[in-house]
Amino acid sequence: MIKIFTKKVLEVVGKIPRGKLMTYQEVAIKAGSPKAYRAVGSILNRNYHGREKQLPFEEFEPVPCHRVIRSNGIVGGYALGQKEKEKILALEGHTIINHKIRL
C-alpha cells in the first residue's frame, strides 16, 4: 500500500509544470489519500539527495518537489534546505517574503 501511494505522489508531483505550485494537501488528495499530507512531505524528502536517487523506483526520475508548498503559503521543507528551495522558486518566477509565497 505504501509503495502504491508513493508512486501516485511521484506521478502527481512530476506533472507540476514550471512556475506552478501545489500544496502538500493538494498532492495527497490527487494521490488518493486526502489526510496523508505529512506522508507526502516525507516521500518528497526522500526524492533526491545530491546526485543520488533515494527512492527505489527506477521508472521515476527525481520530481520537482520544490514546487510543493504548505497550505498557508509557507515554502516548507526541502532536502537541500529552505534557502535553496526559495532560490529555485524565485528563479521560476515566485515572489517570496519571509519564507512565504506571495500568491
Summary of the structure (lengths in Angstrom):
residues: 103
radius of gyration: 12.9
end to end distance: 34.5
largest distance: 38.3
contacts: 279
relative contact order: 0.17
helix: 41%
strand: 13%
